[in-house]
Amino acid sequence: MTATHEVTNQVPLPYGHDTAADPTLLDALHRAGAGWAEPELRELGRLAGSEEAAEHGRLANEHPPVLRTHDRFGHRVDEVEFHPSWHELMRTAVSHGLHAAPWRDDRPGAHSARAAKFHVWGQVEAGHTCPVSMTYAAVPALRHSPSLAAELEPLLAAKEYDFGLREPHTKRGLIAGMSMTEKQGGSDVRTNTTVATPQPDGTYRLTGHKWFTSAPMSDLFLTLAQAPGGLSCFALPRVLPDGSRNRLQLMRLKDKLGNKSNASAELEYDGAVGWLVGEEGRGVPTIIEMVNMTRLDCTIGAASGMRQAATRAVHHALHRRAFGKPLADQPLMANVLADLVVESEAATIVAMRLARATDLALAGDETEALVRRLGLAAAKYWVCKRGPAHAAEALECLGGNGYVEESGMPRLYREAPLVSIWEGSGNVAALDVLRAMARRPEAVQAFLGELDAAAGADRRLDAAVADLRKQLGDLTDLEYRTRRLVEAMALAFQGSLLVRYGHPAVADAFCATRLAGDRGSAFGTLPVGVDTAAIVDRARPVPA
């Protein structure tokens, strides 16, 4: 049979690279005093950049979870079946401590080390990081009930993934979830109608309907319900101490835009047994501890997705030729790639700064706690919102090949909006900044103090911070213009970090475009004079 053509100019598969060879990430890790974690991070990075890991990510998404409400005899089982690749991804994440392990680790920078690993491993497959994140976030909420925390925390922090519905104390490790949203309330959780009735034995019986419960096969859930004393937080295990199934009935799994590997369920509590966490009537302040931690992971997850998108685009452009030379050497493509890398590095540097603030705040640094409170709310809004546009532009760098599922870019694109919606969509996140400023006015000064650490280093940053101070001092129509204010806060935060710690070419490009406005509306509109070659080189995949 005669060959019709030779295959040429096709890009090699983007595997065999060290995903942790990210200069912005590694520099931030060492600044946080967590350099001790680099060997394990690099090991995880090599695994994340392997073809084997990519295959697990593909299979987990192409074979999504399946709900089994009843067994063949008609008994309710309420189980979700996952592809073996899902379990392999979870096993790797848990064994490397991406879940609650930092809460039992007294080494300096433990939460920053965990954030870096989350950033690297999340590039393999984002869906399974949801239960990993919720397990991490459950611990500070559970600590409102010291006896429950003492009982469950060692199992939540254990580096063993032990899947299956069994009584928690018989397992080698636990995964936790969160269930707050109800169909009539959405983000307004105070309108929740689930009822918690106290029992003589100190437990409560919960009855109600939850609209979104991610990772329903978790061992334990934190949930909100109306107790006699008001909206309260409860811990509900899937399996009760006597070995019987708790009455959490899975009604259906949601058919989502992306995040296909991860099950998200609609469920009913039909007299489910729960234990009070914190005090009655203090449900929101209790569970907000969990929400703030998952918001940190939303920011890290967005940065992780941008890094993957940028490196995939750069990899393609380095190997694909057009008009006699590699795409990466074409001036306009270099402009686009550099712009994508600038956005990626700005996201990574602020996410890691917030992880460092978490470490320091937990060690008792009140100023860092204030910076984290305000900075995290602003970053969650802005960084997560940048993800979809960034993913779309990176996909376009691959042309038609990027639109094909085999490239992996469509999955990345579908995943990108999730973190901007999860734990409070845009308006909720932006309004949380106003709430933080109203409740803790001193947080504004702490945040501005963080920005002032870069004062005098770049005139464009100085001008942006001066303008931000004016905006913060003007209360006219404040709620109406909240998005503009929060965007300015996040950009100034990113700019100050890049000026202090980033690569000079990246900091210069960021300040010129994001702060001084010398750009168009799309990616790839950096001004003349930016060192695009130096910037693009920072996203060049490094062989493992």
Stockholm file with secondary structure:
# STOCKHOLM 1.0

chainA/1-544         MTATHEVTNQVPLPYGHDTAADPTLLDALHRAGAGWAEPELRELGRLAGSEEAAEHGRLANEHPPVLRTHDRFGHRVDEVEFHPSWHELMRTAVSHGLHAAPWRDDRPGAHSARAAKFHVWGQVEAGHTCPVSMTYAAVPALRHSPSLAAELEPLLAAKEYDFGLREPHTKRGLIAGMSMTEKQGGSDVRTNTTVATPQPDGTYRLTGHKWFTSAPMSDLFLTLAQAPGGLSCFALPRVLPDGSRNRLQLMRLKDKLGNKSNASAELEYDGAVGWLVGEEGRGVPTIIEMVNMTRLDCTIGAASGMRQAATRAVHHALHRRAFGKPLADQPLMANVLADLVVESEAATIVAMRLARATDLALAGDETEALVRRLGLAAAKYWVCKRGPAHAAEALECLGGNGYVEESGMPRLYREAPLVSIWEGSGNVAALDVLRAMARRPEAVQAFLGELDAAAGADRRLDAAVADLRKQLGDLTDLEYRTRRLVEAMALAFQGSLLVRYGHPAVADAFCATRLAGDRGSAFGTLPVGVDTAAIVDRARPVPA
#=GR chainA/1-544 SS CCCCCCCCSCCCCSCSBCTTCCHHHHHHHHHTTCGGGHHHHHHHHHHHTSHHHHHHHHHHHHSCCEEEEECTTSCEEEEEECCHHHHHHHHHHHHTTCSSGGGGCCSTTHHHHHHHHHHHHTTTCSTTHHHHHHHHHHHHHHTTSHHHHHHHHHHHHCSCCCCSCCCGGGSSCCCEEEECCCTTTTTCGGGCCCEEEECTTSCEEEEEEEEEEESTTCSEEEEEEEETTEEEEEEEESBCTTSCBCSEEEEEECCCSSCTTSCEEEEEEEEEEEEEESCTTCHHHHHHHHHHHHHHHHHHHHHHHHHHHHHHHHHHHHHCEETTEEGGGSHHHHHHHHHHHHHHHHHHHHHHHHHHHHHHHHTTCHHHHHHHHHHHHHHHHHHHHHHHHHHHHHHHHTGGGGGSGGGSHHHHHHHTTHHHHTTSCHHHHHHHHHHHHHHCTHHHHHHHHHHHTTTTSCHHHHHHHHHHHHHHHCCTTTTTTHHHHHHHHHHHHHHHHHHHHSCHHHHHHHIIIIITCCSCSSSSCCCTTCCHHHHHHTTSCCBC
#=GC SS_cons         CCCCCCCCSCCCCSCSBCTTCCHHHHHHHHHTTCGGGHHHHHHHHHHHTSHHHHHHHHHHHHSCCEEEEECTTSCEEEEEECCHHHHHHHHHHHHTTCSSGGGGCCSTTHHHHHHHHHHHHTTTCSTTHHHHHHHHHHHHHHTTSHHHHHHHHHHHHCSCCCCSCCCGGGSSCCCEEEECCCTTTTTCGGGCCCEEEECTTSCEEEEEEEEEEESTTCSEEEEEEEETTEEEEEEEESBCTTSCBCSEEEEEECCCSSCTTSCEEEEEEEEEEEEEESCTTCHHHHHHHHHHHHHHHHHHHHHHHHHHHHHHHHHHHHHCEETTEEGGGSHHHHHHHHHHHHHHHHHHHHHHHHHHHHHHHHTTCHHHHHHHHHHHHHHHHHHHHHHHHHHHHHHHHTGGGGGSGGGSHHHHHHHTTHHHHTTSCHHHHHHHHHHHHHHCTHHHHHHHHHHHTTTTSCHHHHHHHHHHHHHHHCCTTTTTTHHHHHHHHHHHHHHHHHHHHSCHHHHHHHIIIIITCCSCSSSSCCCTTCCHHHHHHTTSCCBC
//
